């Protein structure tokens, strides 16, 4: 059951779903609130003791314009012991021998999807990374290059273009062994290739500390009030002449806010959550320390509270 507003009862009431008729019925007055609704759930149920060999799905994936056949080609399934086993196995072998021009492309898309899922990225970023890789593959063969680094760099660029940047360390953690240096070189190669040979400017938005703030705060389990204060501090800190990376500024601001709150976070925990070295956080903190009275919102902490902070 779920709660829905009933116009006859004039209040929120529990409703009952009649899946056979597709009706949503008020449990108190019996009014049909919605009729002939479409059930978008699966038409089958899978039990623990059932085999997964036979896939009950009757439809394929969506159309993919990046593939030659749009991803709508037919794949002959493996034999399941039925009377058509010989025919299926023979057709499957012939299909396997055929040259699929998109085989490497499909494998690359799968790798990008896996990295995106591990980072919790939305579909738009994954699709943008697929488009970037497709452009790179069409322009120049990638033989001899680190494919994992190329795919990771495509995902990094896609995150920047969608205004949802991830740090290189975060991308590196899901890049199947590719190092930061390799990903950096791959990014330069992709940007140079697209700008030079295709005549397209690869626009990547500027990175701001605020872009990382909410995610870092969430990883540390900070309260909404602390997150709001940290975001205000970050915005005010952009007006200062502090020559530090946005990631370092974000980590230092989180350290300051947690030290002013009741739930103080150790420097080590902040370093792990933000993937910024403790020494870098300390140096950024020293740069921000003289300006605390200007950037800390008055509703979160008073100037006398700054005395509890120590100069590290």
C-alpha positions as CSV (number, residue, x, y, z in Angstrom):
1,X,0.0,0.0,0.0
2,X,1.0,3.6,-0.5
3,X,-0.4,7.0,0.5
4,X,-2.1,9.1,-2.2
5,X,-4.4,12.2,-2.0
6,X,-8.1,11.2,-2.4
7,X,-10.3,14.0,-3.7
8,X,-13.5,12.5,-2.1
9,X,-11.9,12.0,1.3
10,X,-10.0,15.2,0.9
11,X,-6.9,13.8,2.6
12,X,-4.0,11.5,2.1
13,X,-5.3,7.9,2.3
14,X,-3.9,4.5,1.7
15,X,-4.6,3.1,-1.8
16,X,-4.8,-0.5,-3.2
17,X,-3.4,-1.4,-6.6
18,X,-5.5,-3.8,-8.7
19,X,-2.9,-5.2,-11.0
20,X,-5.4,-7.2,-13.1
21,X,-7.5,-4.2,-14.0
22,X,-4.8,-1.5,-13.6
23,X,-6.8,0.5,-11.1
24,X,-5.7,2.5,-8.1
25,X,-8.4,2.4,-5.5
26,X,-8.8,4.4,-2.3
27,X,-8.9,2.0,0.7
28,X,-11.4,4.2,2.7
29,X,-14.1,5.3,0.2
30,X,-13.5,2.9,-2.7
31,X,-13.0,5.6,-5.3
32,X,-11.0,4.6,-8.4
33,X,-8.3,7.3,-8.4
34,X,-6.5,6.0,-11.6
35,X,-7.8,3.6,-14.1
36,X,-5.9,1.5,-16.7
37,X,-2.5,2.4,-15.5
38,X,0.5,0.8,-17.2
39,X,2.5,-1.7,-15.1
40,X,6.2,-1.0,-16.0
41,X,7.6,-3.8,-13.8
42,X,8.9,-7.1,-15.1
43,X,6.3,-9.6,-16.5
44,X,8.0,-12.5,-14.8
45,X,9.5,-13.5,-11.4
46,X,12.9,-15.1,-10.8
47,X,13.2,-17.5,-7.9
48,X,16.4,-18.5,-6.2
49,X,16.2,-22.1,-7.3
50,X,15.8,-21.3,-11.0
51,X,18.5,-21.4,-13.5
52,X,19.6,-18.2,-15.2
53,X,20.5,-19.9,-18.5
54,X,17.2,-19.0,-20.1
55,X,16.8,-15.2,-20.2
56,X,13.0,-14.4,-20.2
57,X,13.6,-10.9,-21.6
58,X,11.8,-10.5,-24.9
59,X,13.2,-7.2,-26.0
60,X,16.7,-5.9,-26.6
61,X,18.5,-2.8,-25.6
62,X,17.7,0.7,-26.8
63,X,18.9,2.0,-30.2
64,X,22.6,3.1,-30.0
65,X,23.5,5.6,-32.8
66,X,27.2,5.0,-32.1
67,X,27.1,1.4,-33.4
68,X,26.9,0.4,-37.1
69,X,23.7,-1.6,-36.7
70,X,22.4,0.6,-33.9
71,X,22.8,-2.3,-31.5
72,X,19.7,-3.9,-32.9
73,X,21.3,-7.0,-34.6
74,X,20.2,-10.5,-33.6
75,X,22.4,-12.7,-31.5
76,X,21.9,-16.4,-31.8
77,X,21.5,-17.9,-28.3
78,X,23.5,-20.9,-27.0
79,X,21.8,-24.3,-27.3
80,X,19.7,-25.4,-24.4
81,X,19.4,-29.1,-25.1
82,X,16.2,-28.8,-27.2
83,X,15.6,-30.5,-30.6
84,X,17.2,-27.5,-32.4
85,X,20.5,-27.9,-30.6
86,X,22.5,-28.8,-33.7
87,X,21.0,-26.0,-35.8
88,X,21.6,-23.4,-33.1
89,X,25.1,-24.4,-32.4
90,X,26.0,-24.4,-36.1
91,X,24.4,-20.9,-36.6
92,X,26.1,-19.6,-33.5
93,X,29.5,-20.8,-34.7
94,X,29.0,-19.1,-38.1
95,X,27.9,-15.9,-36.4
96,X,30.9,-16.0,-34.2
97,X,33.2,-16.3,-37.2
98,X,31.7,-13.3,-38.9
99,X,33.6,-10.0,-38.5
100,X,31.7,-7.6,-36.2
101,X,33.0,-4.1,-36.9
102,X,31.8,-2.9,-33.6
103,X,33.2,-5.6,-31.4
104,X,36.0,-3.5,-29.9
105,X,33.6,-0.5,-29.6
106,X,31.1,-2.6,-27.7
107,X,33.8,-3.8,-25.3
108,X,35.0,-0.3,-24.7
109,X,31.5,0.9,-24.0
110,X,31.1,-1.9,-21.4
111,X,34.3,-0.8,-19.7
112,X,33.1,2.8,-19.6
113,X,29.8,1.6,-18.1
114,X,31.6,-0.4,-15.4
115,X,33.7,2.5,-14.4
116,X,30.7,4.8,-14.4
117,X,28.7,2.5,-12.2
118,X,31.6,2.2,-9.7
119,X,31.8,6.0,-9.5
120,X,28.0,6.4,-9.3
121,X,27.8,8.6,-12.4
122,X,24.6,9.3,-14.2
123,X,23.8,8.0,-17.7
124,X,24.4,11.4,-19.4
125,X,28.0,11.3,-18.4
126,X,28.4,7.7,-19.5
127,X,26.9,8.5,-22.9
128,X,29.1,11.6,-23.3
129,X,32.2,9.4,-22.6
130,X,31.0,6.9,-25.2
131,X,30.7,9.7,-27.8
132,X,34.2,11.0,-27.1
133,X,35.7,7.5,-27.4
134,X,33.8,7.0,-30.7
135,X,35.2,10.2,-32.1
136,X,38.8,9.2,-31.0
137,X,38.5,5.7,-32.5
138,X,37.1,7.0,-35.8
139,X,40.0,9.5,-36.2
140,X,43.0,7.5,-35.3
141,X,43.8,3.9,-34.5
142,X,44.5,3.2,-30.8
143,X,46.8,0.3,-31.4
144,X,49.9,0.5,-29.1
145,X,48.2,2.9,-26.6
146,X,47.0,2.1,-23.1
147,X,43.3,1.5,-23.8
148,X,42.4,1.6,-20.1
149,X,44.0,5.1,-19.8
150,X,42.1,6.2,-23.0
151,X,38.8,5.1,-21.6
152,X,39.5,6.7,-18.2
153,X,40.5,9.9,-19.9
154,X,37.2,9.9,-21.9
155,X,35.3,9.5,-18.7
156,X,37.3,12.3,-17.0
157,X,36.6,14.7,-19.9
158,X,32.9,13.7,-19.9
159,X,32.6,14.5,-16.2
160,X,34.2,18.0,-16.8
161,X,31.9,18.7,-19.7
162,X,28.8,17.7,-17.8
163,X,29.8,20.0,-14.9
164,X,30.1,17.0,-12.6
165,X,33.9,16.8,-12.3
166,X,35.8,13.9,-10.6
167,X,39.3,14.1,-9.4
168,X,42.0,12.2,-11.4
169,X,42.5,10.1,-8.3
170,X,38.9,9.1,-8.3
171,X,39.0,8.1,-12.0
172,X,42.3,6.3,-11.4
173,X,40.7,4.2,-8.7
174,X,38.4,2.5,-11.3
175,X,40.7,2.6,-14.3
176,X,41.9,-1.0,-14.2
177,X,45.5,-0.2,-13.2
178,X,46.0,2.9,-15.3
179,X,48.1,5.5,-13.4
180,X,47.5,9.2,-13.0
181,X,50.4,9.9,-15.4
182,X,49.0,7.7,-18.1
183,X,45.5,9.1,-17.7
184,X,46.9,12.6,-17.9
185,X,48.8,11.8,-21.1
186,X,45.7,10.1,-22.6
187,X,43.7,13.2,-21.8
188,X,46.2,15.5,-23.6
189,X,46.2,13.1,-26.6
190,X,42.5,13.1,-26.9
191,X,42.2,16.9,-26.6
192,X,45.0,17.4,-29.1
193,X,43.5,14.9,-31.5
194,X,39.9,16.3,-31.4
195,X,41.1,19.9,-31.6
196,X,43.7,19.4,-34.3
197,X,42.3,16.8,-36.7
198,X,38.6,17.5,-36.3
199,X,38.8,21.2,-35.8
200,X,36.6,21.1,-32.7
201,X,37.4,22.8,-29.5
202,X,37.1,20.5,-26.5
203,X,35.5,22.7,-24.0
204,X,35.9,21.6,-20.4
205,X,34.4,23.9,-17.7
206,X,36.6,25.4,-15.0
207,X,36.8,23.4,-11.8
208,X,35.6,25.0,-8.7
209,X,35.9,23.8,-5.1
210,X,32.1,23.9,-4.8
211,X,31.9,21.1,-7.4
212,X,33.4,18.6,-5.0
213,X,32.0,19.9,-1.7
214,X,28.6,18.1,-1.5
215,X,30.1,14.8,-2.4
216,X,33.0,15.1,0.0
217,X,30.7,16.1,2.8
218,X,28.4,13.2,2.1
219,X,31.3,10.8,2.3
220,X,32.1,12.2,5.7
221,X,28.5,12.0,7.0
222,X,28.3,15.8,7.7
223,X,25.0,17.4,8.7
224,X,23.0,19.6,6.3
225,X,23.9,22.7,8.4
226,X,27.6,21.9,8.1
227,X,27.3,21.3,4.3
228,X,25.5,24.6,3.9
229,X,28.2,26.4,5.8
230,X,31.0,24.7,3.9
231,X,29.4,25.7,0.6
232,X,29.2,29.4,1.7
233,X,32.8,29.3,2.8
234,X,34.0,27.9,-0.5
235,X,32.1,30.5,-2.5
236,X,33.6,33.3,-0.4
237,X,37.1,31.8,-0.6
238,X,37.0,32.3,-4.4
239,X,37.3,36.0,-3.9
240,X,40.6,35.6,-2.1
241,X,43.9,35.3,-3.9
242,X,44.8,31.8,-2.7
243,X,46.8,29.8,-5.2
244,X,45.7,26.3,-4.4
245,X,43.9,23.7,-6.3
246,X,40.1,23.6,-5.9
247,X,40.3,20.1,-4.4
248,X,42.8,21.3,-1.8
249,X,40.6,24.3,-0.9
250,X,37.6,22.0,-0.6
251,X,39.4,19.7,1.8
252,X,40.7,22.6,3.9
253,X,37.3,24.1,4.2
254,X,35.8,20.8,5.3
255,X,38.5,20.6,8.0
256,X,37.7,24.1,9.2
257,X,34.0,23.5,9.4
258,X,34.3,20.2,11.2
259,X,36.7,21.8,13.7
260,X,34.1,24.5,14.4
261,X,31.3,22.0,14.9
262,X,30.5,19.5,17.6
263,X,31.4,16.5,15.5
264,X,35.1,17.1,14.8
265,X,36.6,15.0,12.1
266,X,40.2,13.8,12.2
267,X,42.5,15.1,9.5
268,X,43.2,11.6,8.4
269,X,39.5,10.9,7.7
270,X,39.2,14.0,5.7
271,X,42.3,13.1,3.7
272,X,40.9,9.6,2.9
273,X,37.4,11.0,1.9
274,X,38.9,13.7,-0.4
275,X,42.0,11.8,-1.6
276,X,44.1,14.9,-0.7
277,X,47.3,14.4,1.3
278,X,47.3,15.6,4.9
279,X,50.2,17.9,4.2
280,X,48.4,19.6,1.3
281,X,45.3,20.1,3.6
282,X,47.5,21.7,6.2
283,X,49.1,24.1,3.8
284,X,45.7,25.1,2.4
285,X,44.4,25.6,5.9
286,X,47.3,27.9,6.7
287,X,46.4,30.0,3.7
288,X,42.8,30.3,4.7
289,X,43.4,30.8,8.4
290,X,44.0,34.6,8.3
291,X,40.7,35.1,6.4
292,X,38.4,33.1,8.6
293,X,36.5,36.1,9.9
294,X,35.6,37.1,6.3
295,X,34.6,33.7,5.0
296,X,33.0,31.9,7.9
297,X,29.2,32.7,8.0
298,X,28.2,34.4,11.2
299,X,25.2,32.2,11.7
300,X,27.5,29.1,11.9
301,X,30.3,30.4,14.2
302,X,31.3,33.6,16.0
303,X,34.7,35.2,15.8
304,X,35.5,34.1,19.4
305,X,35.0,30.5,18.2
306,X,38.0,30.9,16.0
307,X,40.2,30.9,19.0
308,X,39.4,27.2,19.4
309,X,41.1,26.6,16.1
310,X,44.7,26.0,16.2
311,X,47.4,27.1,13.7
312,X,49.0,24.0,12.2
